[in-house]
Amino acid sequence: MVKNRPVLARSFLLALLFLFCAAQAGLGAAPTGATVTLQLPPSMSPETVKALIADLAAKGAQPATAPADPPESTVAPALMTGMKSAAQIWAATKQAIRAVPVVWQTPQVWVRHVEAEGGTRDAALRFWAIALAGLIAAPLIGLGMKALFNRRPTVEPGLAPRLRAAFVQLLVAAAGLAIIAVLFGAVLMAVSMGRPILAETADRLVWAALQWRLSIVVLTIVLSPRRSDLRLLAVDDGDARVCSRWFTVYLTAAPFNFFVVWLVERLGFGQEAVFGAALTLGLVITAYKIVMFWVTRHPIARAILAATGGEPGPVRRAVAASWHWFFIALSLGIFFGSGIELALGKGAWVARAATATQGIVVALAVVGQASHNLIGRLCACDATDIRRTLRRARLHRALSRLSDAFVWLLGAAWLGETWGFDLIDPEPGSIERLFVRPALGAALTVVAAWILWTALSAVIDEKMPPPAAPGDEDETPGSASRLDTLLPLLRNTLLIGLAVVAVIVALATLGLDIGPLLAGLGVLGIAVGFGAQSLVRDVISGIFFLMEDAFRVGEYIDTGRLRGTVEGMSLRSVRLRHQNGQVHTIPFGQVQSVTNYSRDWSVVKFNLHLEPLADIETVRKTIKRVGEELLDDPEIGPEFMQPLKMQGVVDVLQTALVVRCKFTATPSRPTYLQRQALRRLIDAFSAAEIHFAAPNVTVQLASASAAA
């Protein structure tokens, strides 16, 4: 039985091979590419197994490979990472809260550091006594300088004297602060005697004090609570004192907040202690800022509304009503954002950046508000001069936009520098090169296009004639020049061109491929051209009308169906104002012919019906004399190109002698000149005893007696 085992094994393998081949031929239920598992007996030798595999491979079978691992989902790892980060932040926050009592040991630890570097406790106390004396002396000197400035005579009203006084005050205060900082720093450095902990503490303390006093000086110059003639913001005395009081406390606490956090980190406390110190101080300052913004919401809202000096628009009203909510949300966002960064292991510089961010935003808001106030005062003028008022309004709009652009760019660069973004030469693969720098470049492109459009729009608006006020047709101005007619079209074309170029360049700066976009725009243009043939006809007709100078703004024209004074035009249509006030908008494609009544000169002819027995020579001389009087009139005389004269008798009726008169004048208001001529002719005919024909007919009837 033992000898027959190889034979049985071979028979068993052949049977399995037959089943496998039948399955491959389609007899089995397994489809093509299915996997068949063979159970081999344990007694089969390796050589037999290799021969079986080779035989199967010769028949087309392929050995099965290990199944590939299913693709991992990216949602679960991201969710797990977020949960781990949240757990890490929560654990770090609890550790920071527990470490807050340790922060109170900062003075003792600082003294031990001084002693470890060769100093004594007396030297440490002497250092802090000098520092405290300097911090007390700085505001006292500031109060003395403020009292000195308050004794100055009242500044003359106007922008230049106010700016001059503010500049002098800032210059004197900066010089005083520089002298105090040098003396204060020199004394502290002398006391430190080369010990690193004392020298670094003195350096940080001097810079914190400088930031404190400089911010207070700027706040005093802008608000000037005691001197309304020096104030740069449009607020009253009560609002100025309220804002000055609340912001002074905040500007005093903010620089020393970072100093304390830095000192905790410098003394070697753990990350949880640094986080605890920043969390505690940040919570207190954030709560104070929320209260400060809420208390000063009405004074600052009144300052925002009064910045332009005129009626505020809807945007300015919305800003005035909701500015405090924005700053409260910003304060909370900075607090929670810096807390998350510290919880994830960042250093004390996060607290400095968070503190500086709030100060930067507040400073930019104050600078923007003050600049709008100064621009409003600079562009103020007498409202009686319409042309000068319009010019100042355009200048005010342009300067306001340029000021806003400057503030936004300054804020973006300042905040990027504060948070450590290298925008000049970022490293390859960094977030600055991948996201921040392209976004800033796109924003700069849009702002540059905006500034260019503001400048070009101001120049074009300056060249355009002032809009005509509604009134009698006698006050209709003359026709505008060809440049004045084309300037609005040029203005709209420049706007569209700048917008398209700015968007394309901004998208290219962001790294997007604009080739398919341009191709798609070309295809869209072709489709629009085929689908809007009437629009294309109107545009082409308008271009030819403008090239031929058929009419201009201010001219009176007749298009066959409608007539009126040209008020404006676009590439597609012309807008006519009827003398009764109606406005007609006519596409150029529907204008078949144009009759222009306001080009070069106008000939006015009218008839006079006189008595049949009137002396023709007397009538001629009288009309000639009236024409000379009209030429000598200083108001309407320059409008006559040829004087009023009589052309002769054009008809003799049964009851009237018809005389025709004629004059040539500028086309601005010929009907008015005709009425003036008729009024003077009536007076002159009355003096010369020339009578107009009576509208009656004499009928003679033959009576019966007369016939007999």
Secondary structure, DSSP 8 states (H G I E B T S, - for coil): --TTHHHHHHHHHHHHHHHHHHHHHT-SS--TT--------TT--HHHHHHHHHHHHHTT-------------SHHHHHHHHHHHHHHHHHHHHHHHHHHHHHTTHHHHHHHHHHHTT--HHHHHHHHHHHHHHHHHHHHHHHHHHHHHHTS----SSHHHHHHHHHHHHHHHHHHHHHHHHHHHHHHHHHHTT-HHHHHHHHHHHHHHHHHHHHHHHHHHHH-TT-GGG--SS--HHHHHHHHHHHHHHHHHHHHHHHHHHHHHHTT--HHHHHHHHHHHHHHHHHHHHHHHHHTHHHHHHHHHTSSSS---HHHHHHHHHHHHHHHHHHHHHHHHHHHHHHTT--THHHHHHHHHHHHHHHHHHHHHHHHHHHHHHT---TT-HHHHHHHHHHHHHHHHHHHHHHHHHHHHHHHHHTT---SS--TTSHIIIIIHHHHHHHHHHHHHHHHHHHHHHHHHHHS--------GGG------HHHHHHHHHHHHHHHHHHHHHHHHHHHHTT---HHHHHHHHHHHHHHHHH-HHHHHHHHHHHHHHHHT---TT-EEE-SS-EEEEEEE-SSEEEEE-TTS-EEEEEGGG----EESSSS-EEEEEEEEE-TT--HHHHHHHHHHHHHHHHH-TTTGGGEEEEEEEEEEEEE-SS-EEEEEEEEE-TT-HHHHHHHHHHHHHHHHHHTT--B--S--------HHHH-
